[in-house]
Amino acid sequence: MARYLLLYRADPEAMASMPEPTPEQAEQMNAAWTAWGEQVGAGLLDFGAPTAAVSDGADRSIGGYTLIEADGPDAVETLLTGHPHRAMGGTIDVYELTAIPGM
């Protein structure tokens, strides 16, 4: 199995203009993420966290990450079906983690 880095992207201006979710909306979002994590199962290596750019020139469209393990790109895409970040209108960049030669 290969390991994959998922980078969650969204338009920073659109995200900044979104109102704070109500407690009910926050609960629904958390439930959607939990359900997705359960779908991934043991392949979920690190649920990740939201990110915030701290240096000049950093890509502020990256809003978070997750690390997963899957049998290949097609399996990753299957796991991303119905992903809560995509349901919110965001996009997900997928990168396969590769070994460092000689290590």
Phi and psi in degrees as GROMACS dihedral restraints (atoms count N, CA, C in turn):
[ dihedral_restraints ]
;  ai    aj    ak    al  type     phi  dphi    fc
    3     4     5     6     1  -102.1    20    10
    4     5     6     7     1   158.5    20    10
    6     7     8     9     1  -104.9    20    10
    7     8     9    10     1   143.8    20    10
    9    10    11    12     1  -132.3    20    10
   10    11    12    13     1   140.1    20    10
   12    13    14    15     1   -99.3    20    10
   13    14    15    16     1   124.4    20    10
   15    16    17    18     1  -103.9    20    10
   16    17    18    19     1   123.5    20    10
   18    19    20    21     1  -109.1    20    10
   19    20    21    22     1   122.7    20    10
   21    22    23    24     1   -89.4    20    10
   22    23    24    25     1   125.1    20    10
   24    25    26    27     1  -118.5    20    10
   25    26    27    28     1   145.3    20    10
   27    28    29    30     1  -156.5    20    10
   28    29    30    31     1   156.0    20    10
   30    31    32    33     1   -66.2    20    10
   31    32    33    34     1   117.6    20    10
   33    34    35    36     1   -58.4    20    10
   34    35    36    37     1   -37.7    20    10
   36    37    38    39     1   -66.9    20    10
   37    38    39    40     1   -40.5    20    10
   39    40    41    42     1   -65.3    20    10
   40    41    42    43     1   -41.5    20    10
   42    43    44    45     1   -65.1    20    10
   43    44    45    46     1   -40.2    20    10
   45    46    47    48     1   -66.3    20    10
   46    47    48    49     1   -29.5    20    10
   48    49    50    51     1   -86.4    20    10
   49    50    51    52     1    -7.0    20    10
   51    52    53    54     1   -73.0    20    10
   52    53    54    55     1   137.0    20    10
   54    55    56    57     1   -69.8    20    10
   55    56    57    58     1   156.3    20    10
   57    58    59    60     1   -61.9    20    10
   58    59    60    61     1   133.2    20    10
   60    61    62    63     1   -67.6    20    10
   61    62    63    64     1   149.0    20    10
   63    64    65    66     1   -69.5    20    10
   64    65    66    67     1   164.6    20    10
   66    67    68    69     1   -56.9    20    10
   67    68    69    70     1   -36.6    20    10
   69    70    71    72     1   -67.0    20    10
   70    71    72    73     1   -42.5    20    10
   72    73    74    75     1   -65.2    20    10
   73    74    75    76     1   -41.0    20    10
   75    76    77    78     1   -62.2    20    10
   76    77    78    79     1   -41.0    20    10
   78    79    80    81     1   -63.4    20    10
   79    80    81    82     1   -40.7    20    10
   81    82    83    84     1   -65.1    20    10
   82    83    84    85     1   -41.9    20    10
   84    85    86    87     1   -63.5    20    10
   85    86    87    88     1   -45.2    20    10
   87    88    89    90     1   -62.2    20    10
   88    89    90    91     1   -39.6    20    10
   90    91    92    93     1   -64.0    20    10
   91    92    93    94     1   -39.7    20    10
   93    94    95    96     1   -64.8    20    10
   94    95    96    97     1   -42.3    20    10
   96    97    98    99     1   -67.2    20    10
   97    98    99   100     1   -40.7    20    10
   99   100   101   102     1   -63.0    20    10
  100   101   102   103     1   -42.8    20    10
  102   103   104   105     1   -62.6    20    10
  103   104   105   106     1   -40.6    20    10
  105   106   107   108     1   -64.7    20    10
  106   107   108   109     1   -43.6    20    10
  108   109   110   111     1   -59.9    20    10
  109   110   111   112     1   -39.4    20    10
  111   112   113   114     1   -66.3    20    10
  112   113   114   115     1   -34.6    20    10
  114   115   116   117     1   -63.7    20    10
  115   116   117   118     1   -40.1    20    10
  117   118   119   120     1   -71.5    20    10
  118   119   120   121     1   -34.7    20    10
  120   121   122   123     1    65.0    20    10
  121   122   123   124     1  -135.0    20    10
  123   124   125   126     1   -64.8    20    10
  124   125   126   127     1   -16.8    20    10
  126   127   128   129     1   -73.7    20    10
  127   128   129   130     1    -8.0    20    10
  129   130   131   132     1   -83.8    20    10
  130   131   132   133     1   102.4    20    10
  132   133   134   135     1   -84.5    20    10
  133   134   135   136     1   -38.5    20    10
  135   136   137   138     1  -152.2    20    10
  136   137   138   139     1   113.4    20    10
  138   139   140   141     1   -58.5    20    10
  139   140   141   142     1   -26.8    20    10
  141   142   143   144     1    88.2    20    10
  142   143   144   145     1  -157.9    20    10
  144   145   146   147     1  -164.6    20    10
  145   146   147   148     1   162.0    20    10
  147   148   149   150     1   -65.9    20    10
  148   149   150   151     1   157.5    20    10
  150   151   152   153     1  -123.8    20    10
  151   152   153   154     1   158.0    20    10
  153   154   155   156     1  -139.6    20    10
  154   155   156   157     1   128.4    20    10
  156   157   158   159     1   -66.6    20    10
  157   158   159   160     1   136.3    20    10
  159   160   161   162     1  -122.4    20    10
  160   161   162   163     1    -3.9    20    10
  162   163   164   165     1  -123.1    20    10
  163   164   165   166     1   153.3    20    10
  165   166   167   168     1   -61.7    20    10
  166   167   168   169     1   138.7    20    10
  168   169   170   171     1    83.2    20    10
  169   170   171   172     1    -3.0    20    10
  171   172   173   174     1   -68.1    20    10
  172   173   174   175     1   148.8    20    10
  174   175   176   177     1   -75.9    20    10
  175   176   177   178     1   103.5    20    10
  177   178   179   180     1   -78.4    20    10
  178   179   180   181     1    -1.4    20    10
  180   181   182   183     1   -82.3    20    10
  181   182   183   184     1   -12.2    20    10
  183   184   185   186     1   -82.8    20    10
  184   185   186   187     1   116.9    20    10
  186   187   188   189     1  -107.4    20    10
  187   188   189   190     1    -4.6    20    10
  189   190   191   192     1   170.1    20    10
  190   191   192   193     1  -179.3    20    10
  192   193   194   195     1  -150.7    20    10
  193   194   195   196     1   163.0    20    10
  195   196   197   198     1  -147.2    20    10
  196   197   198   199     1   148.2    20    10
  198   199   200   201     1  -113.0    20    10
  199   200   201   202     1   128.7    20    10
  201   202   203   204     1  -132.2    20    10
  202   203   204   205     1   168.6    20    10
  204   205   206   207     1  -124.2    20    10
  205   206   207   208     1   135.6    20    10
  207   208   209   210     1  -153.5    20    10
  208   209   210   211     1   165.9    20    10
  210   211   212   213     1   -76.0    20    10
  211   212   213   214     1    -7.5    20    10
  213   214   215   216     1   159.1    20    10
  214   215   216   217     1   176.7    20    10
  216   217   218   219     1   -56.4    20    10
  217   218   219   220     1   -38.0    20    10
  219   220   221   222     1   -65.3    20    10
  220   221   222   223     1   -38.7    20    10
  222   223   224   225     1   -66.4    20    10
  223   224   225   226     1   -37.0    20    10
  225   226   227   228     1   -62.5    20    10
  226   227   228   229     1   -47.1    20    10
  228   229   230   231     1   -61.3    20    10
  229   230   231   232     1   -37.0    20    10
  231   232   233   234     1   -62.8    20    10
  232   233   234   235     1   -41.9    20    10
  234   235   236   237     1   -66.5    20    10
  235   236   237   238     1   -24.2    20    10
  237   238   239   240     1   -86.5    20    10
  238   239   240   241     1    -6.1    20    10
  240   241   242   243     1   -62.6    20    10
  241   242   243   244     1   125.0    20    10
  243   244   245   246     1    74.7    20    10
  244   245   246   247     1    14.2    20    10
  246   247   248   249     1   -59.9    20    10
  247   248   249   250     1   136.2    20    10
  249   250   251   252     1   -60.6    20    10
  250   251   252   253     1   -31.1    20    10
  252   253   254   255     1   -68.0    20    10
  253   254   255   256     1   -41.7    20    10
  255   256   257   258     1   -65.2    20    10
  256   257   258   259     1   -37.1    20    10
  258   259   260   261     1   -63.0    20    10
  259   260   261   262     1   -27.0    20    10
  261   262   263   264     1   -83.6    20    10
  262   263   264   265     1    -1.9    20    10
  264   265   266   267     1    97.3    20    10
  265   266   267   268     1     3.4    20    10
  267   268   269   270     1   -85.0    20    10
  268   269   270   271     1   171.3    20    10
  270   271   272   273     1  -118.0    20    10
  271   272   273   274     1   160.9    20    10
  273   274   275   276     1  -129.1    20    10
  274   275   276   277     1   120.5    20    10
  276   277   278   279     1   -88.3    20    10
  277   278   279   280     1   136.5    20    10
  279   280   281   282     1  -116.9    20    10
  280   281   282   283     1   127.8    20    10
  282   283   284   285     1  -126.5    20    10
  283   284   285   286     1   130.2    20    10
  285   286   287   288     1   -81.3    20    10
  286   287   288   289     1   132.8    20    10
  288   289   290   291     1   -83.3    20    10
  289   290   291   292     1   129.5    20    10
  291   292   293   294     1  -115.0    20    10
  292   293   294   295     1   155.1    20    10
  294   295   296   297     1   -69.9    20    10
  295   296   297   298     1   147.9    20    10
  297   298   299   300     1   -82.9    20    10
  298   299   300   301     1   123.1    20    10
  300   301   302   303     1   -56.0    20    10
  301   302   303   304     1   135.6    20    10
  303   304   305   306     1    82.2    20    10
  304   305   306   307     1     3.9    20    10
